[in-house]
């Protein structure tokens, strides 16, 4: 093996040879601006109308190369993006729940989305169209999300129900590290939620699925049964997720293993899976050139890919991948030259035009950026090292692809997940071959499921491949320092880091300027590291906004977790603590307050808990805190009073407004 180091090459991004790059950027910029400045809806409509008039005038005058034309085009697509997201948010809608709905008003809702039916509560999204109040019907037009208690009878897409459960405005609990549900649903145009029991709704119209949807569902069920007949346990759960995009069987332990090693993208059906499956199908069809030509093979593969996208749930990352490959294949079939960059941004523009909220989907963001990173950085990174050995060179190429994708997605991953898998390169190298083998074996299993003996053999082979892959993942997970927690990047930092990477690789050509850019990068990286160190070394008391009494005392690397909850509610306690420890990393120790009082002391630290009636007296060093859990207040409580979220007391800190935190 011979290594030859090469200087890092630079790329020149020719924007106007790929027209959909500026178009998509302008449109997405409009979506982001429109969402943040919703009160300016009239301004954005006026800007769109005036921009279109100017653009048409310039086209009529045959002035399509001037800077004025380019500026008018930018403002047209920018304002179109803003108006599009405002329309989806209902800013032009006069029939909103906020002004018409009263508590427990019966709502007529048409179901548009039903989540996994394997959990105790099923997530359901629907559009509210009518409020029934006495003898009047009030028209509304707004999407809501509610959680239906899983009692056997599950609603289907297209069903119309009369819902009589109280709607609540979606808001966060204000606990550190919690899932930002308020922001998540707002970026889907949904602001109200409810918990619905069997007695809280009535089915008034059942809309049978059309034959296309029903056929796809039957196909998905058939493929799922083919897997379940030949695989069991964790291997079945991973196969369902990796091949069919169904994560309902995955337990939290497996999810954590893949997340902590940077391999979660393998379980989410995305461009990686689409590319592997297309390559497998093209190789298989390539053995029959006399029966099927290349053009017919490409057309057949495209049809299969769109069927696969429907079967796996049409997630934004899958649709992006299939749509982009479709554009490239159609251009290839037409015999025209095409730009992969233009195809990527055309795909992004088309999907955001159809649904501007796709831009806020985490899976779409990460998969889009990963493809962008591969297109921009794969060749420069790959050219750094040349390996003559054929097989080692292929390993390096795969590593370079992983580097390119990780380089541009890392800031966003840190922003969303607050952690970084230190051995992601090792994980990606190990899973490069196994993911292809799993998908290939899965396709072969589906094709031979009618032959029981062969399908059983294939199932055994597939089980062993998945077993070895999972064993490798768990081995990587338990390596020292496998995951770094505690990152709390702001969106400004994410954008700055991403732009700096793009500038360093694509624009800077002078060595002196490169050093300046690297200096800025080092300063930005140092800022992130210092901020993480502050999170790791933070000392504080945190009382969570939870129906169960849960509070933690963090002392540098130790996290003392105190709780009072029933056995079946301990999972909720763990979820609160795990979310907290992702931002403020520490080793957690749990103490059950229902058993006895605690007195924990070290050379420079003291924690003392004492129950007084229904309330709790907490001492942390010299600071006293009183947590009130009952309406009858004890007279001998000392220190800062904190009221549980179900209590109202103007003289105490109310947890209903968010977690209480105090630095120590």
ROROFI-341616 format. One line per 8 residues: number of its first residue (from 1); their letters; for each residue x, y, z of C-alpha. Coordinates in steps of 0.05 Angstrom, whole numbers, plus 32768, in hexadecimal, padded with zeros to 4 digits. Example, Ala and Ser with C-alpha at 12.3 -4.5 7.8 and 13.67 -1.06 7.14 Angstrom:
1	as	80F6:7FA6:809C | 8111:7FEB:808F
This chain:
1	xxxxxxxx	8000:8000:8000 | 801B:8045:7FED | 7FFF:8086:8008 | 8007:80C4:7FDF | 7FF1:8105:8001 | 7FD3:8139:7FD3 | 7FC3:8182:7FE2 | 7F7B:8191:7FF0
9	xxxxxxxx	7F59:81A6:7FB0 | 7F27:81DE:7FAC | 7EE5:81E2:7F88 | 7EC5:821C:7F64 | 7E7A:821E:7F6E | 7E5C:8236:7F2C | 7E18:824E:7F44 | 7DFA:825F:7F01
17	xxxxxxxx	7E0E:821E:7EE1 | 7DE0:8200:7F15 | 7DA4:8231:7F16 | 7D7E:820C:7F4C | 7DB5:821A:7F7F | 7DA4:8265:7F85 | 7D59:8257:7F7A | 7D56:8224:7FB3
25	xxxxxxxx	7D80:8250:7FE1 | 7D53:828C:7FD5 | 7D14:8263:7FDE | 7D2D:8242:801F | 7D45:8286:8038 | 7CFE:82A0:802D | 7CE0:8265:8054 | 7D0E:8272:808F
33	xxxxxxxx	7D00:82BD:808E | 7CB5:82B5:8085 | 7CB1:8285:80C0 | 7CD7:82B5:80EE | 7CB1:82F4:80D8 | 7C6A:82DB:80D2 | 7C4C:8320:80E0 | 7C69:833A:809E
41	xxxxxxxx	7C3C:830E:8073 | 7C20:834B:804D | 7C66:8363:803D | 7C7C:8320:8021 | 7C3E:831C:7FF5 | 7C4B:8362:7FDA | 7C95:8351:7FCF | 7C81:8312:7FA8
49	xxxxxxxx	7C50:8337:7F7C | 7C80:8370:7F6C | 7CBA:8340:7F5F | 7C90:8317:7F2E | 7C7B:8357:7F0A | 7CC3:836E:7F03 | 7CDA:8328:7EED | 7CA3:8323:7EB8
57	xxxxxxxx	7CB4:8369:7E9F | 7CFE:8358:7E98 | 7CEC:8318:7E72 | 7CBE:833F:7E44 | 7CF6:8370:7E37 | 7D25:8335:7E2B | 7D54:834C:7E62 | 7D64:8309:7E82
65	xxxxxxxx	7DAF:8311:7E8F | 7DB1:8351:7EB7 | 7DBE:8357:7F02 | 7D78:8374:7F09 | 7D5A:8333:7EED | 7D84:8309:7F1D | 7D6F:8335:7F58 | 7D26:8332:7F43
73	xxxxxxxx	7D2B:82E6:7F3E | 7D4A:82E2:7F83 | 7D12:830B:7FA3 | 7CDD:82E4:7F7E | 7CF3:82A1:7F99 | 7D04:82BF:7FDD | 7CBE:82DD:7FE6 | 7C9F:829E:7FC8
81	xxxxxxxx	7CC0:8276:7FFF | 7CA7:82A6:8035 | 7C60:82A7:801A | 7C60:825B:8013 | 7C72:824E:805C | 7C42:8284:8074 | 7C0A:8263:804C | 7C1A:821F:806B
89	xxxxxxxx	7C1C:823F:80B0 | 7BD6:825B:80A5 | 7BEA:82A4:80A9 | 7BB7:82B3:8072 | 7B84:8286:8093 | 7B4B:82AA:80B7 | 7B2E:8269:80D3 | 7B5F:8259:810A
97	xxxxxxxx	7B54:8232:814A | 7B73:8269:8174 | 7B38:8298:8169 | 7AFE:8265:8164 | 7B0D:8229:8190 | 7AF4:8222:81D8 | 7B07:81EA:8207 | 7AE6:81A7:81F7
105	xxxxxxxx	7AC4:81C1:81B8 | 7AB6:8184:818B | 7AE5:8188:814F | 7ADD:8167:810C | 7B21:814C:80F9 | 7B39:8128:80BA | 7B75:80FA:80C9 | 7BB2:8106:809D
113	xxxxxxxx	7BE8:80DF:80C2 | 7BEA:80A5:80F3 | 7C2A:8093:8118 | 7C44:8050:8130 | 7C0E:8025:8150 | 7C3E:7FFD:817C | 7C41:8031:81B5 | 7C0E:803F:81EC
121	xxxxxxxx	7BFD:8082:81CC | 7BF7:808A:8181 | 7C0A:80CD:8162 | 7BD4:80E6:8132 | 7BD5:8124:8106 | 7B95:8140:80E9 | 7B74:817E:80CC | 7B3D:819F:80F5
129	xxxxxxxx	7B07:81B9:80C6 | 7AC9:81C6:80F1 | 7AB8:81D9:8138 | 7A74:81BF:814E | 7A57:81ED:8183 | 7A0D:81E3:8195 | 79E7:81EE:8154 | 7A1E:8212:812F
137	xxxxxxxx	7A5A:81FB:8107 | 7A98:8227:8105 | 7AC9:821C:80CC | 7B12:8216:80DE | 7B4E:8200:80B7 | 7B89:81EA:80E1 | 7BB3:81AB:80ED | 7BB7:818D:8133
145	xxxxxxxx	7BDD:8153:8151 | 7BC0:8126:8186 | 7BD5:80E6:81AA | 7BA2:80AE:81A7 | 7BA2:807A:81DE | 7BB1:8037:81BD | 7B76:800C:81D0 | 7B71:7FE1:8192
153	xxxxxxxx	7B49:800B:8162 | 7B79:8038:813C | 7B64:8070:810D | 7B79:806E:80C4 | 7B8F:80A5:8095 | 7B52:80C6:8076 | 7B23:80B7:80B0 | 7AF7:80F0:80C9
161	xxxxxxxx	7AEA:80F4:8114 | 7AC5:8120:8145 | 7AF8:8131:817C | 7AE0:8149:81C0 | 7B21:814B:81E6 | 7B3F:818C:8200 | 7B73:81AA:81D3 | 7BB1:81C9:81F3
169	xxxxxxxx	7BE3:81F8:81D5 | 7C24:81D3:81C9 | 7C5A:81EC:81F7 | 7C9B:81D2:8214 | 7CA4:81BF:825D | 7CE4:81E8:8261 | 7D11:81AF:8278 | 7D5B:81B0:8263
177	xxxxxxxx	7D69:8184:8226 | 7D20:8174:8219 | 7D04:816A:81D3 | 7CEE:81AD:81B8 | 7CA6:8197:81A7 | 7C8C:81DE:81A2 | 7CBE:81F2:816C | 7CB9:81AE:8149
185	xxxxxxxx	7C6E:81B1:8140 | 7C6C:81FC:8131 | 7C99:81EE:80F6 | 7C63:81BE:80DC | 7C2D:81F3:80E6 | 7C0F:81CE:8122 | 7C03:81F2:8164 | 7BCF:81C8:818A
193	xxxxxxxx	7BD0:8182:81A8 | 7BA5:8154:81D3 | 7BA5:8110:81F4 | 7B69:80E8:81DC | 7B49:80AA:81FA | 7B17:807B:81D9 | 7ADD:80A2:81F6 | 7AF6:80E6:81DD
201	xxxxxxxx	7AE8:80DC:8193 | 7AB5:80BF:8163 | 7AC2:80A5:811D | 7A91:80C7:80EE | 7AAE:80B5:80AB | 7ADE:807F:8094 | 7B05:808F:8055 | 7B20:804F:8035
209	xxxxxxxx	7B66:8055:8019 | 7B6D:8059:7FCE | 7B89:801B:7FAB | 7BCF:8039:7FA4 | 7BD7:8046:7FEF | 7BB6:8004:8001 | 7BE3:7FDF:7FD0 | 7C21:7FFF:7FEE
217	xxxxxxxx	7C0A:7FEF:8035 | 7BFC:7FA6:8021 | 7C42:7FA3:8002 | 7C61:7FC0:8041 | 7C3C:7F8D:806D | 7C52:7F54:803F | 7C9B:7F69:8042 | 7C97:7F74:808E
225	xxxxxxxx	7C7A:7F2E:8097 | 7CB1:7F11:806B | 7CE4:7F2D:809C | 7CBE:7F19:80DB | 7CB8:7ED1:80C2 | 7D03:7ECA:80BB | 7D22:7EF8:80F0 | 7D16:7F04:813A
233	xxxxxxxx	7D28:7F34:8172 | 7D58:7F6D:8167 | 7D6C:7F53:8123 | 7D24:7F59:810B | 7D1D:7F9F:8129 | 7D5D:7FB7:8106 | 7D49:7F96:80C4 | 7D04:7FB7:80C7
241	xxxxxxxx	7D24:7FFB:80D3 | 7D5D:7FF6:80A2 | 7D37:7FD6:8068 | 7CEF:7FEF:8071 | 7CF9:802E:809A | 7CCD:8012:80D3 | 7CED:8022:8117 | 7CB2:800C:8141
249	xxxxxxxx	7CD5:7FCC:8159 | 7D16:7FED:816D | 7D23:7FF1:81B7 | 7D45:802E:81D7 | 7D85:8007:81E4 | 7D90:7FF9:8199 | 7D7E:8041:8187 | 7DB1:805B:81BA
257	xxxxxxxx	7DE7:802D:819F | 7DDE:8046:8158 | 7DD8:808E:816E | 7E16:808D:819A | 7E41:8070:8162 | 7E29:809F:812C | 7E05:8068:8106 | 7DBC:807E:8110
265	xxxxxxxx	7DB9:8093:80C6 | 7DBF:8049:80B5 | 7D7C:803B:80D7 | 7D5A:8076:80B5 | 7D4A:8065:806C | 7D6C:809C:8045 | 7D98:80AA:8008 | 7DCA:8076:801F
273	xxxxxxxx	7D96:803F:801B | 7D79:8058:7FD9 | 7DBE:805A:7FBA | 7DD0:8014:7FD1 | 7D8E:7FF6:7FBA | 7D93:8018:7F76 | 7DDA:7FFF:7F6E | 7DC5:7FB8:7F81
281	xxxxxxxx	7D8B:7FB9:7F50 | 7DB5:7FD5:7F17 | 7DEB:7FA0:7F23 | 7DB7:7F68:7F22 | 7D94:7F83:7EE3 | 7DD8:7F8D:7EC3 | 7DE0:7F42:7EBE | 7DA6:7F40:7E8C
289	xxxxxxxx	7DBA:7F73:7E56 | 7D98:7F4B:7E1F | 7D56:7F4A:7E44 | 7D54:7F90:7E5F | 7D7A:7FCD:7E45 | 7D9C:7FFF:7E72 | 7D65:8034:7E66 | 7D2F:8002:7E78
297	xxxxxxxx	7D56:7FEC:7EB4 | 7D5D:8034:7ECD | 7D12:803F:7EC3 | 7D00:7FFF:7EE8 | 7D2F:8011:7F21 | 7D0F:8056:7F27 | 7CC9:8037:7F2C | 7CE1:8006:7F61
305	xxxxxxxx	7D02:803F:7F88 | 7CC1:8068:7F8A | 7C9B:802B:7FA1 | 7CCF:8021:7FD6 | 7CC8:806A:7FEC | 7C7D:8061:7FF4 | 7C86:8020:801B | 7CB8:8040:804B
313	xxxxxxxx	7C8A:807A:805C | 7CA1:80B1:802B | 7CCE:80D3:805F | 7CEE:8114:8047 | 7D34:80F6:8044 | 7D1C:80BB:8019 | 7CF3:80E7:7FEB | 7D2E:8115:7FE3
321	xxxxxxxx	7D5B:80DB:7FD0 | 7D2B:80BA:7FA0 | 7D16:80FC:7F80 | 7D5F:8111:7F76 | 7D72:80CD:7F58 | 7D35:80D2:7F2B | 7D4C:8116:7F11 | 7D92:80FC:7F03
329	xxxxxxxx	7D78:80BC:7EE1 | 7D46:80E2:7EB6 | 7D7D:8112:7EA0 | 7DA9:80D7:7E90 | 7D71:80B4:7E69 | 7D65:80F5:7E42 | 7DAF:80F6:7E2F | 7DBB:813A:7E4F
337	xxxxxxxx	7DF3:8153:7E7A | 7DDF:815E:7EC2 | 7DFC:817C:7F01 | 7DF6:8153:7F40 | 7DF6:8194:7F68 | 7DBE:81B1:7F3E | 7D97:8170:7F46 | 7D9F:8173:7F92
345	xxxxxxxx	7D87:81BB:7F98 | 7D4F:81AF:7F65 | 7D38:8176:7F92 | 7D3C:81A2:7FD0 | 7D16:81DA:7FAD | 7CDF:81AB:7F93 | 7CD3:818B:7FD7 | 7CD2:81CE:7FFC
353	xxxxxxxx	7CA3:81EA:7FC7 | 7C73:81B0:7FD3 | 7C79:81B6:801F | 7CA4:81EE:803D | 7CA5:81CB:8081 | 7CD2:8195:8062 | 7D0A:81C8:806C | 7D02:81C0:80B8
361	xxxxxxxx	7D04:8174:80B7 | 7D44:815D:80DA | 7D4A:811F:80AD | 7D44:814A:806E | 7D77:817C:8088 | 7DAB:8148:809A | 7DA2:811E:805B | 7DA3:815C:802E
369	xxxxxxxx	7DE2:8177:804F | 7E03:8132:804D | 7DF8:812F:8001 | 7E11:8176:7FFA | 7E4F:8165:8022 | 7E5D:8128:7FF7 | 7E54:814F:7FB6 | 7E81:8188:7FCE
377	xxxxxxxx	7EB6:8167:7FFA | 7EBD:811E:7FE4 | 7EEF:812A:7FAC | 7F1A:815D:7FD3 | 7F1D:812D:800F | 7F26:80EF:7FE4 | 7F61:8110:7FBF | 7F86:811A:8001
385	xxxxxxxx	7F9D:80D2:8002 | 7FA9:80A2:7FC8 | 7FAD:8058:7FD8 | 7FC4:8028:7FA1 | 7FA6:7FEA:7FC0 | 7F61:7FE1:7F9F | 7F3A:7FCA:7FDD | 7F5A:7FFB:800E
393	xxxxxxxx	7F4D:8032:7FDC | 7F03:8020:7FDD | 7F04:8023:8029 | 7F24:8068:8025 | 7EF0:807F:7FF3 | 7EB8:8069:8022 | 7EDC:808D:805C | 7EE2:80CC:8032
401	xxxxxxxx	7E98:80CA:8024 | 7E8A:80C3:806F | 7EBA:80FD:807D | 7E99:8129:8048 | 7E53:811C:8063 | 7E67:8124:80AC | 7E8F:8164:809F | 7E51:818D:808D
409	xxxxxxxx	7E1D:816A:80B8 | 7E44:816B:80FA | 7E30:81B2:8110 | 7DE6:81A3:8105 | 7DEC:815F:8128 | 7E0C:8181:8165 | 7DD4:81B5:8165 | 7D9C:8181:8165
417	xxxxxxxx	7DBA:8146:818C | 7DEF:8167:81B9 | 7E20:812D:81AE | 7E57:8117:8180 | 7E6A:80CE:8171 | 7EB6:80CF:8174 | 7EBD:808D:814E | 7E8D:809C:8115
425	xxxxxxxx	7EC3:808E:80E1 | 7ECF:8048:80FD | 7E84:803C:8100 | 7E79:8052:80B8 | 7EB2:8026:809F | 7E95:7FEA:80C3 | 7E4F:7FF6:80AA | 7E61:8006:8062
433	xxxxxxxx	7E60:7FBD:804D | 7E2C:7FA2:807F | 7DF5:7FD4:806C | 7DFB:7FC0:8023 | 7DFB:7F76:8036 | 7DBD:7F80:8062 | 7D97:7FA5:802B | 7DAD:7F72:7FF7
441	xxxxxxxx	7D99:7F37:8023 | 7D57:7F59:8033 | 7D47:7F62:7FE9 | 7D59:7F1A:7FDB | 7D2D:7F04:8016 | 7CF2:7F2A:7FFA | 7CFD:7F0E:7FB4 | 7D00:7EC5:7FCE
449	xxxxxxxx	7CCD:7EC9:8007 | 7CA0:7E99:7FE0 | 7CD7:7E64:7FE5 | 7CD5:7E54:8030 | 7D16:7E2B:8033 | 7D3F:7E60:800E | 7D20:7E99:8035 | 7D31:7E76:8077
457	xxxxxxxx	7D7A:7E70:8061 | 7D7B:7EB9:804B | 7D5B:7ECC:808E | 7D93:7EA8:80B4 | 7DC9:7ECB:808A | 7DA6:7F0F:8094 | 7DA0:7F02:80DF | 7DEB:7EF5:80E6
465	xxxxxxxx	7DFE:7F32:80BD | 7DD2:7F5E:80E9 | 7DEA:7F3B:8129 | 7E33:7F48:8116 | 7E23:7F91:8103 | 7E01:7F9D:8145 | 7E3B:7F7C:816B | 7E6B:7FAB:8147
473	xxxxxxxx	7E3F:7FE7:8158 | 7E3D:7FD4:81A1 | 7E89:7FC9:81A2 | 7E95:800E:8186 | 7E62:802B:81B7 | 7E8A:8010:81F3 | 7ECD:802A:81DC | 7EE9:805F:820C
481	xxxxxxxx	7ED0:80A5:81FD | 7EA0:808D:81C7 | 7E70:80C8:81CD | 7E7C:8110:81E0 | 7E3F:8131:8200 | 7E31:8178:8216 | 7E30:81A0:81D4 | 7DFE:81DA:81D3
489	xxxxxxxx	7E0A:81FE:8192 | 7DDF:8239:817E | 7DC3:823D:8137 | 7DF1:8278:812A | 7E2D:824C:813B | 7E12:8214:810E | 7E0A:8244:80D3 | 7E4E:8264:80E0
497	xxxxxxxx	7E72:8221:80E4 | 7E50:8207:80A5 | 7E60:8246:807D | 7EA8:8244:8095 | 7EAF:81FC:807C | 7E92:8210:8038 | 7EC1:824C:8034 | 7EFF:8223:8046
505	xxxxxxxx	7EF1:81ED:8013 | 7ED1:8212:7FDA | 7EE5:825B:7FD7 | 7F29:8268:7FF8 | 7F63:825C:7FC9 | 7F9D:8284:7FE7 | 7FC5:8261:801D | 7FC6:82A0:8049
513	xxxxxxxx	7F7A:82A6:8046 | 7F75:825C:8056 | 7F9D:8267:8096 | 7F6E:82A0:80AA | 7F32:8274:809E | 7F50:823B:80C6 | 7F5E:826D:80FE | 7F14:8280:80FF
521	xxxxxxxx	7F02:8237:80FE | 7F30:8228:8139 | 7F11:8262:8161 | 7ECB:8249:8152 | 7EDF:8202:8166 | 7EFF:821C:81A6 | 7EBF:8241:81B7 | 7E96:8201:81AE
529	xxxxxxxx	7EC8:81D9:81D9 | 7EC8:820E:8210 | 7E7C:8210:8211 | 7E7A:81C4:8217 | 7EAD:81C6:8250 | 7E80:81F7:8275 | 7E45:81C7:826C | 7E6E:818C:8285
537	xxxxxxxx	7E88:81B1:82C2 | 7E46:81D2:82D4 | 7E2C:81CD:831C | 7DE2:81D8:8327 | 7DA0:81C2:8345 | 7D68:81B4:8312 | 7D20:81A5:8325 | 7CFB:818B:82E8
545	xxxxxxxx	7CB6:81A0:82D0 | 7C98:815B:82D7 | 7C5A:813C:82F7 | 7C8A:8110:831E | 7CBA:8130:834F | 7CFE:812E:832C | 7D3A:8159:833B | 7D85:8152:832F
553	xxxxxxxx	7DC3:816E:8350 | 7DFE:8172:8320 | 7E44:8175:833E | 7E76:8175:8304 | 7E79:812D:82EC | 7E44:8113:831D | 7DF8:8118:8314 | 7DCE:8108:8351
561	xxxxxxxx	7D87:80FA:833A | 7D4E:80FA:836E | 7D08:80E5:835B | 7CC5:80CE:8377 | 7C9F:80A7:8343 | 7C7A:8066:833A | 7C9F:802B:831B | 7C7E:8033:82D7
569	xxxxxxxx	7C90:807D:82D5 | 7CDA:8073:82E1 | 7CE6:8074:8295 | 7CCD:80BC:8294 | 7CFE:80CD:82CB | 7D37:80AD:82A3 | 7D23:80D2:8264 | 7D26:8115:8289
577	xxxxxxxx	7D6A:8106:82A6 | 7D87:80EA:8265 | 7D70:8128:823F | 7D91:8154:8274 | 7DD2:812D:8274 | 7DDA:8133:8229 | 7DE4:817E:8233 | 7E05:817A:8277
585	xxxxxxxx	7E2C:8137:8276 | 7E35:8113:82B8 | 7E30:80CE:82D6 | 7DE8:80C5:82F0 | 7DD7:80A6:8333 | 7D8D:809C:8345 | 7D6E:80A5:838B | 7D26:8090:8399
593	xxxxxxxx	7D06:80C4:83C7 | 7CCC:8095:83D8 | 7CFB:8068:8400 | 7D1E:8097:8430 | 7D42:80DA:843A | 7D89:80E3:8420 | 7DC8:8102:843C | 7E00:8103:8409
601	xxxxxxxx	7E41:8125:841D | 7E87:812B:8403 | 7EC1:8159:8415 | 7EA3:8196:83F2 | 7E5C:8181:83E3 | 7E1B:8173:8409 | 7DD6:815C:83F2 | 7DA0:8151:8426
609	xxxxxxxx	7D57:813F:8418 | 7D20:813E:844C | 7CD5:8132:8445 | 7CA7:8161:846C | 7C5F:814D:8465 | 7C54:8149:841A | 7C8C:817B:840B | 7CD7:8173:8405
617	xxxxxxxx	7D0F:819B:8425 | 7D4F:819A:83FC | 7D93:81B1:8413 | 7DCD:81B8:83E2 | 7E0A:81D2:8407 | 7DF1:8212:8429 | 7DB6:821D:83FB | 7D6F:8207:840F
625	xxxxxxxx	7D36:81F6:83E0 | 7CEE:81E2:83F0 | 7CC8:81B9:83BC | 7C7D:81BC:83C7 | 7C57:817F:83AF | 7C15:818B:83D4 | 7BE3:81C3:83DC | 7BEC:81C5:8428
633	xxxxxxxx	7C2C:81E9:8434 | 7C5B:81D6:846E | 7C6C:8211:849B | 7CB3:81FC:84AA | 7CCE:81FA:8463 | 7D0D:8223:8455 | 7D2D:8242:8419 | 7D14:824D:83D2
641	xxxxxxxx	7CCE:8230:83C8 | 7CC1:8209:8388 | 7C7A:81F2:8376 | 7C6B:81B3:834E | 7C4C:81C1:8309 | 7C06:81AF:831F | 7C08:81E3:8357 | 7BFA:822E:8351
649	xxxxxxxx	7C1D:825B:8383 | 7C32:82A3:8376 | 7C62:829F:83B1 | 7C89:8264:8394 | 7CAF:8254:8355 | 7C7D:822F:8329 | 7C9B:81F4:8302 | 7C61:81F9:82D1
657	xxxxxxxx	7C88:8233:82B2 | 7CC6:8208:82A8 | 7CFD:81E4:82CF | 7D1D:8207:830A | 7D68:820C:8305 | 7D9A:8229:8337 | 7DE5:822C:8330 | 7E0D:8210:836A
